[in-house]
Each structure stands twice: as C-alpha cells, then as structure tokens.
Amino acid sequence: MTQIKICGLKNSSAIEAAVTAGAAYLGFVFAESPRRVRPEKVSELTKNLPEEIKRVGVFVSPTREEVEEIIETAGLDLIQIHGKTELTELSRPIIRAFSIKDQDSFYFYQYPHLLLDAPPAKLMGGNGQTFDWHLVDQRHLPKEKLWLAGGLNSENVGEAIRFFQPQVVDVSSGVETAGEKDLAKIQAFCQAVKIADEQQK
C-alpha cells in the first residue's frame, strides 16, 4: 500500500481535498518558496486534522534551533530536509531528501526516511521535473524507507510505483494549476496511486 504526501499546502480547501482523497502526509514548506507558509498558520489550518494524518515540515539546510522552534509552533510530526545539513537527529523523524543527478551514493543509512527527488532548479523541490530513474542503483536502495518525489503527477505516478515500489509518493506541482493547488488534480493523483496499488497485488 503506497502512501501519499501532498506537499506545499497553504489553505484549508486543499488540505481538506488531500485528506478526503486519501493522503497520509501533508507537507508544509518553511523554506524560500511561493508555497512558503508561516508556522502559526499551519497550526491553525491543521488543528482539526485526524490523528493518523501526519504534518511534514519542509526545510532547506536549516539550523537545529530553527527546526525545533517551528516543530513546536506548527505541531509537526516529521521533518523533510533538502540541501546540505549536518543534522541527523531531531525531536521528530527526519526525511532526508537527495537530489538525483548521477550515481552519487546516498548517506541514507542514518536516516529513518529517504526521499529521492529531481535536481534543484529555481527551488530545491517542487519544480515539476522528473529525474532519470535509471540512474538509481536499486540493488542498495532501502525500499522500506523510500519516499519518491520529482515531477510526479496522476499520469506517471503508477509507472513510478511499479518502478521503485516506494513507501510514499510525494507530489506538489503535479497537483497544481497556475501555481495553486487544484482539488481535482489532488483527487486524480490519489486515485491513480490506488489503481497502481491494486494492479501490484
């Protein structure tokens, strides 16, 4: 059963659409981005979330103090880190994002979750670009902790699930129209994941 993370959420209608469609994780961006949201707003937007839905804070090369402060204010459950970082442990589990450019080795062994993403463009993530899946040597890929991002949408996520068998698929720009979350695209993405899972059985 592949779980779904809808990332870059900023308003209650998109959050509601994501939860209704079956997302297990909601992503909130605290790094430089048009999707950036204040920790206080995240706390307000998610105060009535079902307990099983997890809030993920997205950061780029943050300090420990910055992350811990936002964890408290926003009520985060997991921390997704892009860019360079020395952080390997926080008060919440870390999802370590790695940009796939070539056959660089991943230092994933020390993290509970590993996210494969496309190389940075204007932003560290959420650029709508896929990466060459064949660059990843899957023989040493810990599937039990694998999250997958990078240009996913309702049309290619089924293929991505068949190729990688990730634990979680992560989408942001693939469920947007003109830079804003599109409720119909959120529904279509989640439906495509469910269909792919059914086909895998």
ROLOVO-581681 format. One line per 5 residues: number of its first residue (from 1); their letters; for each residue x, y, z of N, C-alpha, C. Coordinates in nm, 3 decimals, always signed. Example, Ala and Ser with C-alpha at 12.3 -4.5 7.8 and 13.67 -1.06 7.14 Angstrom:
1 = as = +1.319,-0.569,+0.780,+1.230,-0.450,+0.780,+1.320,-0.330,+0.780 ~ +1.285,-0.225,+0.708,+1.367,-0.106,+0.714,+1.290,+0.003,+0.787
This chain:
1 = mtqik = +0.084,-0.120,+0.000,+0.000,+0.000,+0.000,+0.088,+0.125,+0.000 ~ +0.089,+0.196,-0.109,+0.172,+0.316,-0.121,+0.101,+0.434,-0.055 ~ +0.171,+0.500,+0.035,+0.112,+0.618,+0.100,+0.141,+0.744,+0.018 ~ +0.061,+0.848,+0.045,+0.067,+0.969,-0.038,+0.097,+1.090,+0.049 ~ +0.189,+1.174,+0.000,+0.213,+1.304,+0.063,+0.180,+1.413,-0.040
6 = icglk = +0.090,+1.503,-0.001,+0.061,+1.621,-0.082,+0.138,+1.736,-0.018 ~ +0.226,+1.798,-0.093,+0.318,+1.897,-0.037,+0.285,+2.039,-0.085 ~ +0.335,+2.136,-0.010,+0.317,+2.277,-0.048,+0.176,+2.328,-0.023 ~ +0.112,+2.276,+0.082,-0.025,+2.317,+0.112,-0.028,+2.451,+0.185 ~ -0.129,+2.531,+0.154,-0.136,+2.666,+0.213,-0.275,+2.705,+0.259
11 = nssai = -0.377,+2.627,+0.222,-0.513,+2.668,+0.259,-0.599,+2.547,+0.296 ~ -0.710,+2.575,+0.362,-0.794,+2.469,+0.418,-0.862,+2.385,+0.310 ~ -0.897,+2.446,+0.198,-0.967,+2.368,+0.094,-0.875,+2.261,+0.034 ~ -0.748,+2.295,+0.012,-0.653,+2.197,-0.042,-0.623,+2.089,+0.061 ~ -0.612,+2.129,+0.188,-0.589,+2.030,+0.295,-0.706,+1.933,+0.303
16 = eaavt = -0.825,+1.986,+0.300,-0.944,+1.902,+0.306,-0.950,+1.806,+0.187 ~ -0.917,+1.858,+0.068,-0.917,+1.774,-0.052,-0.814,+1.662,-0.040 ~ -0.697,+1.694,+0.014,-0.591,+1.593,+0.029,-0.632,+1.484,+0.127 ~ -0.689,+1.524,+0.240,-0.732,+1.427,+0.341,-0.846,+1.339,+0.287 ~ -0.943,+1.403,+0.223,-1.058,+1.329,+0.168,-1.014,+1.229,+0.061
21 = agaay = -0.913,+1.268,-0.020,-0.868,+1.182,-0.130,-0.781,+1.067,-0.081 ~ -0.733,+1.076,+0.044,-0.658,+0.963,+0.099,-0.511,+0.988,+0.128 ~ -0.467,+1.115,+0.130,-0.327,+1.143,+0.163,-0.300,+1.111,+0.309 ~ -0.185,+1.052,+0.336,-0.145,+1.019,+0.474,-0.055,+1.128,+0.533 ~ +0.009,+1.205,+0.444,+0.102,+1.310,+0.487,+0.068,+1.442,+0.418
26 = lgfvf = +0.074,+1.549,+0.494,+0.054,+1.684,+0.441,+0.184,+1.761,+0.458 ~ +0.234,+1.819,+0.349,+0.362,+1.888,+0.353,+0.346,+2.039,+0.356 ~ +0.423,+2.103,+0.445,+0.419,+2.248,+0.460,+0.561,+2.302,+0.446 ~ +0.578,+2.401,+0.357,+0.710,+2.450,+0.321,+0.749,+2.569,+0.409 ~ +0.865,+2.556,+0.474,+0.917,+2.665,+0.557,+1.046,+2.721,+0.498
31 = aespr = +1.078,+2.683,+0.376,+1.196,+2.735,+0.306,+1.150,+2.839,+0.203 ~ +1.247,+2.903,+0.141,+1.216,+3.006,+0.040,+1.139,+2.943,-0.075 ~ +1.016,+2.989,-0.096,+0.929,+2.929,-0.198,+0.799,+3.008,-0.204 ~ +0.733,+3.011,-0.322,+0.599,+3.069,-0.329,+0.500,+2.992,-0.241 ~ +0.536,+2.868,-0.205,+0.447,+2.785,-0.122,+0.477,+2.801,+0.028
36 = rvrpe = +0.568,+2.889,+0.059,+0.607,+2.906,+0.200,+0.487,+2.949,+0.285 ~ +0.483,+2.896,+0.407,+0.369,+2.924,+0.495,+0.424,+2.947,+0.636 ~ +0.356,+3.029,+0.712,+0.401,+3.058,+0.848,+0.364,+2.943,+0.943 ~ +0.450,+2.914,+1.039,+0.421,+2.805,+1.133,+0.288,+2.824,+1.206 ~ +0.256,+2.948,+1.243,+0.130,+2.975,+1.314,+0.010,+2.939,+1.227
41 = kvsel = +0.023,+2.964,+1.096,-0.088,+2.933,+1.005,-0.106,+2.781,+0.993 ~ +0.006,+2.709,+0.990,-0.003,+2.562,+0.982,-0.075,+2.507,+1.105 ~ -0.040,+2.560,+1.221,-0.107,+2.518,+1.344,-0.258,+2.540,+1.336 ~ -0.295,+2.656,+1.284,-0.437,+2.689,+1.271,-0.506,+2.600,+1.168 ~ -0.442,+2.581,+1.053,-0.502,+2.503,+0.944,-0.520,+2.355,+0.979
46 = tknlp = -0.433,+2.305,+1.067,-0.433,+2.160,+1.093,-0.487,+2.122,+1.231 ~ -0.548,+2.215,+1.300,-0.590,+2.187,+1.438,-0.697,+2.078,+1.447 ~ -0.773,+2.057,+1.340,-0.878,+1.953,+1.344,-0.845,+1.832,+1.257 ~ -0.717,+1.816,+1.225,-0.676,+1.701,+1.142,-0.700,+1.569,+1.216 ~ -0.743,+1.466,+1.143,-0.747,+1.333,+1.204,-0.606,+1.294,+1.254
51 = eeikr = -0.602,+1.222,+1.363,-0.473,+1.191,+1.428,-0.379,+1.113,+1.337 ~ -0.435,+1.030,+1.248,-0.349,+0.946,+1.164,-0.282,+1.024,+1.050 ~ -0.330,+1.144,+1.022,-0.269,+1.227,+0.916,-0.150,+1.302,+0.974 ~ -0.035,+1.288,+0.912,+0.088,+1.346,+0.967,+0.128,+1.476,+0.895 ~ +0.176,+1.571,+0.974,+0.221,+1.701,+0.922,+0.372,+1.695,+0.900
56 = vgvfv = +0.415,+1.727,+0.779,+0.557,+1.724,+0.744,+0.605,+1.867,+0.718 ~ +0.708,+1.908,+0.788,+0.769,+2.038,+0.764,+0.885,+2.024,+0.666 ~ +0.889,+2.109,+0.563,+0.992,+2.101,+0.459,+1.090,+2.217,+0.477 ~ +1.219,+2.182,+0.490,+1.325,+2.281,+0.516,+1.440,+2.263,+0.418 ~ +1.518,+2.370,+0.398,+1.642,+2.363,+0.321,+1.756,+2.409,+0.411
61 = sptre = +1.850,+2.317,+0.436,+1.970,+2.345,+0.517,+1.939,+2.426,+0.643 ~ +1.848,+2.379,+0.727,+1.809,+2.458,+0.843,+1.903,+2.438,+0.961 ~ +1.892,+2.526,+1.060,+1.961,+2.503,+1.187,+1.869,+2.422,+1.277 ~ +1.929,+2.355,+1.374,+1.851,+2.277,+1.470,+1.751,+2.366,+1.543 ~ +1.796,+2.485,+1.583,+1.711,+2.576,+1.660,+1.588,+2.617,+1.579
66 = eveei = +1.612,+2.650,+1.453,+1.502,+2.691,+1.364,+1.398,+2.580,+1.353 ~ +1.445,+2.458,+1.329,+1.352,+2.346,+1.310,+1.274,+2.318,+1.438 ~ +1.344,+2.312,+1.551,+1.277,+2.277,+1.676,+1.172,+2.382,+1.715 ~ +1.202,+2.507,+1.687,+1.106,+2.613,+1.718,+0.979,+2.598,+1.633 ~ +0.999,+2.568,+1.504,+0.885,+2.553,+1.413,+0.806,+2.426,+1.444
71 = ietag = +0.877,+2.319,+1.485,+0.808,+2.196,+1.528,+0.706,+2.228,+1.637 ~ +0.751,+2.306,+1.734,+0.664,+2.341,+1.847,+0.545,+2.427,+1.802 ~ +0.574,+2.529,+1.723,+0.470,+2.624,+1.682,+0.369,+2.561,+1.587 ~ +0.420,+2.486,+1.489,+0.333,+2.431,+1.384,+0.274,+2.295,+1.420 ~ +0.332,+2.228,+1.520,+0.283,+2.095,+1.557,+0.320,+1.989,+1.454
76 = ldliq = +0.448,+1.985,+1.415,+0.492,+1.894,+1.309,+0.518,+1.753,+1.360 ~ +0.501,+1.655,+1.270,+0.525,+1.514,+1.303,+0.654,+1.460,+1.241 ~ +0.690,+1.511,+1.124,+0.815,+1.470,+1.057,+0.880,+1.593,+0.995 ~ +1.013,+1.582,+0.972,+1.090,+1.693,+0.916,+1.160,+1.647,+0.789 ~ +1.131,+1.715,+0.679,+1.193,+1.684,+0.549,+1.303,+1.786,+0.523
81 = ihgkt = +1.426,+1.739,+0.503,+1.539,+1.829,+0.486,+1.601,+1.813,+0.348 ~ +1.608,+1.925,+0.277,+1.679,+1.933,+0.148,+1.809,+2.012,+0.169 ~ +1.898,+2.004,+0.071,+2.021,+2.083,+0.078,+2.122,+2.021,+0.172 ~ +2.228,+2.098,+0.201,+2.334,+2.048,+0.288,+2.289,+2.057,+0.433 ~ +2.324,+1.956,+0.509,+2.290,+1.958,+0.651,+2.380,+1.861,+0.727
86 = eltel = +2.409,+1.895,+0.849,+2.479,+1.805,+0.940,+2.381,+1.737,+1.036 ~ +2.255,+1.778,+1.027,+2.155,+1.724,+1.120,+2.121,+1.579,+1.086 ~ +2.135,+1.493,+1.182,+2.096,+1.353,+1.163,+1.990,+1.310,+1.263 ~ +1.965,+1.396,+1.363,+1.865,+1.361,+1.463,+1.799,+1.487,+1.516 ~ +1.666,+1.481,+1.524,+1.587,+1.592,+1.579,+1.483,+1.532,+1.672
91 = srpii = +1.396,+1.616,+1.726,+1.291,+1.563,+1.814,+1.181,+1.493,+1.735 ~ +1.183,+1.506,+1.602,+1.092,+1.434,+1.513,+1.175,+1.358,+1.409 ~ +1.120,+1.250,+1.352,+1.195,+1.175,+1.250,+1.227,+1.261,+1.127 ~ +1.343,+1.235,+1.069,+1.389,+1.311,+0.952,+1.363,+1.233,+0.824 ~ +1.309,+1.303,+0.725,+1.302,+1.252,+0.587,+1.414,+1.325,+0.514
96 = rafsi = +1.519,+1.254,+0.478,+1.634,+1.319,+0.414,+1.617,+1.315,+0.263 ~ +1.612,+1.433,+0.201,+1.593,+1.442,+0.056,+1.729,+1.442,-0.015 ~ +1.740,+1.363,-0.118,+1.859,+1.359,-0.202,+1.821,+1.389,-0.346 ~ +1.893,+1.483,-0.407,+1.870,+1.515,-0.547,+1.949,+1.417,-0.633 ~ +1.881,+1.362,-0.732,+1.944,+1.261,-0.817,+2.001,+1.328,-0.941
101 = kdqds = +2.134,+1.337,-0.946,+2.199,+1.391,-1.065,+2.278,+1.282,-1.136 ~ +2.338,+1.196,-1.058,+2.419,+1.088,-1.115,+2.421,+0.974,-1.013 ~ +2.521,+0.892,-1.020,+2.523,+0.775,-0.932,+2.586,+0.805,-0.797 ~ +2.574,+0.929,-0.749,+2.626,+0.961,-0.615,+2.568,+0.864,-0.513 ~ +2.650,+0.828,-0.418,+2.597,+0.741,-0.312,+2.512,+0.823,-0.216
106 = fyfyq = +2.414,+0.761,-0.158,+2.326,+0.829,-0.063,+2.370,+0.792,+0.078 ~ +2.378,+0.892,+0.163,+2.411,+0.863,+0.303,+2.280,+0.840,+0.379 ~ +2.206,+0.741,+0.331,+2.072,+0.721,+0.386,+2.069,+0.635,+0.510 ~ +2.179,+0.568,+0.538,+2.174,+0.468,+0.644,+2.140,+0.529,+0.780 ~ +2.170,+0.658,+0.799,+2.148,+0.717,+0.932,+2.012,+0.785,+0.946
111 = yphll = +1.931,+0.780,+0.842,+1.800,+0.847,+0.846,+1.686,+0.745,+0.841 ~ +1.576,+0.773,+0.913,+1.463,+0.680,+0.909,+1.387,+0.681,+0.777 ~ +1.398,+0.792,+0.701,+1.329,+0.803,+0.573,+1.423,+0.866,+0.469 ~ +1.415,+0.817,+0.347,+1.498,+0.864,+0.237,+1.407,+0.910,+0.123 ~ +1.425,+1.033,+0.079,+1.343,+1.087,-0.031,+1.431,+1.110,-0.154
116 = ldapp = +1.396,+1.047,-0.265,+1.465,+1.074,-0.391,+1.389,+1.182,-0.466 ~ +1.463,+1.285,-0.511,+1.400,+1.400,-0.576,+1.481,+1.441,-0.698 ~ +1.420,+1.522,-0.783,+1.491,+1.574,-0.900,+1.595,+1.677,-0.856 ~ +1.698,+1.703,-0.938,+1.796,+1.805,-0.903,+1.729,+1.941,-0.886 ~ +1.787,+2.028,-0.801,+1.728,+2.160,-0.781,+1.726,+2.241,-0.910
121 = aklmg = +1.620,+2.319,-0.927,+1.613,+2.416,-1.037,+1.606,+2.552,-0.968 ~ +1.499,+2.626,-0.993,+1.483,+2.754,-0.925,+1.468,+2.732,-0.774 ~ +1.396,+2.625,-0.738,+1.376,+2.590,-0.598,+1.439,+2.454,-0.571 ~ +1.459,+2.422,-0.443,+1.518,+2.291,-0.408,+1.424,+2.176,-0.443 ~ +1.292,+2.203,-0.442,+1.197,+2.098,-0.476,+1.072,+2.161,-0.533
126 = gngqt = +0.978,+2.077,-0.575,+0.852,+2.130,-0.627,+0.865,+2.199,-0.761 ~ +0.963,+2.153,-0.842,+0.985,+2.217,-0.972,+0.913,+2.146,-1.087 ~ +0.849,+2.036,-1.057,+0.774,+1.966,-1.161,+0.861,+1.887,-1.257 ~ +0.988,+1.866,-1.222,+1.079,+1.793,-1.310,+1.100,+1.651,-1.259 ~ +1.095,+1.555,-1.351,+1.133,+1.419,-1.312,+1.285,+1.406,-1.325
131 = fdwhl = +1.339,+1.301,-1.267,+1.481,+1.270,-1.288,+1.489,+1.135,-1.358 ~ +1.608,+1.102,-1.406,+1.626,+0.974,-1.476,+1.626,+0.861,-1.373 ~ +1.516,+0.790,-1.366,+1.502,+0.684,-1.266,+1.610,+0.577,-1.281 ~ +1.660,+0.559,-1.402,+1.758,+0.453,-1.427,+1.896,+0.487,-1.368 ~ +1.915,+0.611,-1.323,+2.042,+0.647,-1.259,+2.054,+0.587,-1.120
136 = vdqrh = +1.944,+0.545,-1.065,+1.944,+0.493,-0.928,+1.973,+0.344,-0.927 ~ +2.078,+0.306,-0.856,+2.110,+0.164,-0.840,+2.019,+0.108,-0.730 ~ +1.916,+0.038,-0.773,+1.815,-0.007,-0.677,+1.859,-0.128,-0.595 ~ +1.973,-0.185,-0.628,+2.019,-0.303,-0.552,+2.048,-0.267,-0.407 ~ +2.086,-0.141,-0.384,+2.122,-0.100,-0.248,+2.023,+0.002,-0.192
141 = lpkek = +1.908,+0.010,-0.253,+1.809,+0.108,-0.212,+1.719,+0.049,-0.102 ~ +1.715,+0.111,+0.016,+1.632,+0.055,+0.123,+1.484,+0.088,+0.099 ~ +1.414,-0.004,+0.035,+1.275,+0.021,-0.005,+1.184,+0.047,+0.115 ~ +1.222,-0.009,+0.230,+1.136,+0.006,+0.348,+1.134,+0.149,+0.402 ~ +1.228,+0.234,+0.354,+1.228,+0.374,+0.400,+1.222,+0.473,+0.282
146 = lwlag = +1.183,+0.423,+0.164,+1.192,+0.504,+0.042,+1.069,+0.591,+0.018 ~ +1.094,+0.720,+0.001,+0.993,+0.816,-0.045,+1.038,+0.863,-0.183 ~ +0.942,+0.892,-0.270,+0.976,+0.931,-0.407,+0.906,+1.060,-0.446 ~ +0.983,+1.155,-0.500,+0.928,+1.281,-0.549,+0.990,+1.312,-0.686 ~ +0.966,+1.432,-0.735,+1.029,+1.474,-0.861,+0.939,+1.459,-0.980
151 = glnse = +0.855,+1.560,-1.003,+0.775,+1.564,-1.125,+0.664,+1.460,-1.134 ~ +0.622,+1.408,-1.021,+0.513,+1.309,-1.025,+0.379,+1.377,-1.050 ~ +0.291,+1.306,-1.120,+0.155,+1.355,-1.145,+0.066,+1.232,-1.164 ~ -0.062,+1.256,-1.190,-0.155,+1.143,-1.200,-0.124,+1.053,-1.319 ~ -0.052,+1.105,-1.417,-0.024,+1.026,-1.538,+0.099,+0.936,-1.523
156 = nvgea = +0.197,+0.977,-1.441,+0.320,+0.897,-1.432,+0.339,+0.828,-1.297 ~ +0.253,+0.857,-1.199,+0.278,+0.801,-1.065,+0.263,+0.649,-1.062 ~ +0.174,+0.595,-1.143,+0.158,+0.450,-1.148,+0.286,+0.383,-1.196 ~ +0.346,+0.440,-1.299,+0.471,+0.387,-1.351,+0.582,+0.398,-1.246 ~ +0.584,+0.511,-1.174,+0.685,+0.532,-1.070,+0.671,+0.428,-0.959
161 = irffq = +0.549,+0.396,-0.921,+0.525,+0.296,-0.817,+0.572,+0.158,-0.863 ~ +0.543,+0.124,-0.987,+0.587,-0.006,-1.041,+0.740,-0.013,-1.047 ~ +0.804,+0.099,-1.079,+0.950,+0.103,-1.098,+1.024,+0.095,-0.964 ~ +0.978,+0.171,-0.865,+1.052,+0.185,-0.739,+0.992,+0.112,-0.619 ~ +0.862,+0.083,-0.625,+0.791,+0.032,-0.506,+0.823,+0.116,-0.381
166 = pqvvd = +0.801,+0.248,-0.386,+0.831,+0.331,-0.270,+0.726,+0.313,-0.160 ~ +0.762,+0.352,-0.040,+0.665,+0.355,+0.069,+0.567,+0.471,+0.052 ~ +0.624,+0.585,+0.005,+0.545,+0.708,-0.006,+0.576,+0.777,-0.138 ~ +0.473,+0.827,-0.206,+0.492,+0.915,-0.323,+0.455,+1.057,-0.281 ~ +0.536,+1.152,-0.327,+0.529,+1.290,-0.279,+0.506,+1.383,-0.397
171 = vssgv = +0.399,+1.462,-0.393,+0.365,+1.548,-0.508,+0.337,+1.689,-0.461 ~ +0.378,+1.786,-0.544,+0.344,+1.927,-0.516,+0.295,+1.993,-0.645 ~ +0.390,+2.024,-0.735,+0.350,+2.094,-0.858,+0.260,+2.009,-0.947 ~ +0.271,+1.876,-0.935,+0.189,+1.786,-1.018,+0.040,+1.789,-0.985 ~ +0.005,+1.856,-0.874,-0.137,+1.872,-0.842,-0.173,+2.021,-0.834
176 = etage = -0.105,+2.099,-0.918,-0.130,+2.243,-0.923,-0.172,+2.287,-1.063 ~ -0.246,+2.396,-1.067,-0.277,+2.467,-1.191,-0.245,+2.613,-1.166 ~ -0.159,+2.668,-1.250,-0.117,+2.809,-1.238,-0.064,+2.840,-1.098 ~ +0.014,+2.745,-1.043,+0.081,+2.769,-0.915,-0.004,+2.750,-0.791 ~ -0.130,+2.709,-0.808,-0.217,+2.687,-0.692,-0.266,+2.542,-0.693
181 = kdlak = -0.287,+2.488,-0.574,-0.336,+2.350,-0.564,-0.472,+2.337,-0.634 ~ -0.482,+2.232,-0.716,-0.603,+2.204,-0.794,-0.671,+2.083,-0.731 ~ -0.789,+2.104,-0.676,-0.855,+1.999,-0.599,-0.886,+1.876,-0.682 ~ -0.920,+1.898,-0.809,-0.948,+1.784,-0.899,-0.820,+1.705,-0.926 ~ -0.706,+1.774,-0.938,-0.578,+1.706,-0.962,-0.533,+1.628,-0.839
186 = iqafc = -0.561,+1.682,-0.720,-0.530,+1.607,-0.597,-0.608,+1.476,-0.596 ~ -0.735,+1.485,-0.627,-0.820,+1.365,-0.631,-0.770,+1.266,-0.736 ~ -0.735,+1.316,-0.855,-0.690,+1.229,-0.964,-0.558,+1.160,-0.928 ~ -0.468,+1.234,-0.862,-0.339,+1.177,-0.823,-0.360,+1.062,-0.724 ~ -0.439,+1.088,-0.622,-0.463,+0.986,-0.519,-0.532,+0.863,-0.579
191 = qavki = -0.622,+0.887,-0.673,-0.691,+0.776,-0.740,-0.593,+0.693,-0.822 ~ -0.500,+0.761,-0.890,-0.400,+0.690,-0.972,-0.310,+0.603,-0.885 ~ -0.278,+0.650,-0.764,-0.197,+0.570,-0.671,-0.274,+0.445,-0.628 ~ -0.401,+0.462,-0.597,-0.483,+0.348,-0.555,-0.494,+0.244,-0.667 ~ -0.511,+0.291,-0.789,-0.519,+0.198,-0.905,-0.388,+0.122,-0.922
196 = adeqq = -0.277,+0.194,-0.909,-0.145,+0.129,-0.924,-0.125,+0.024,-0.816 ~ -0.167,+0.055,-0.694,-0.155,-0.042,-0.585,-0.239,-0.168,-0.613 ~ -0.359,-0.148,-0.664,-0.446,-0.262,-0.697,-0.379,-0.351,-0.802 ~ -0.316,-0.287,-0.899,-0.251,-0.362,-1.008,-0.128,-0.439,-0.959 ~ -0.068,-0.391,-0.849,+0.053,-0.455,-0.795,+0.020,-0.584,-0.720
201 = k = -0.105,-0.597,-0.678,-0.143,-0.713,-0.595,-0.137,-0.844,-0.674
